[in-house]
């Protein structure tokens, strides 16, 4: 089995005509630069799209000061729209393509809580009562949501998987019907039996 180094993996996404040299953030500004022999691996050298030395950090691929990003943008003829650039710090929610990526990729906490509430209530009222948007295949919809979360963050998906399995096992897809009995006193309710449900 062939293994790739981190530099080889990063090189696979670089344009083949990219050539540049710069110092990484870890550079100590020594009196005599050792270049490729730097103990800090701070001498970044890219030749024909291959990262030969150096550490890739914020100075290389940062949103505003990333030298590699800026060089590729200029070479390809693009221009950064500064007015559309935003810095999302750790104290705020950092969201990319629908995923929250502050510490580890996952879906938004509000969405996880909504799924948990649906599955919890479904055990008591049935899935139909929770299908407020009238999804034609609501159980499959929930399975897809939980499966997506499991792909992104298995730890967050584990309790939802258990709750979904419990709902599926009980067959709680039909909300129990309560209606006044034909001959019951006013205000008294009853749950129809199987013979009534078949009508």
Buried (B, 14 or more C-beta within 10 A) or exposed (E): EEEEEEBEEBBEEBBEEBBBBBBBEBBEEEEEBEEEEBEBBBBBBBEEBBBBBBBBBEBBBBEEEBBBBBBBEEEEEEEEEEEEEEEEEEEEEBEEEEBBBBEEBBBEEEBBEEBEEBBBBBEEEBBBBBBEEEEEEBBEBBBEBBEBBBEBBEEBBEEBBEBBEBBBEEEBBEBEEEEEEEEEEEEEEEEBEEEEEEE
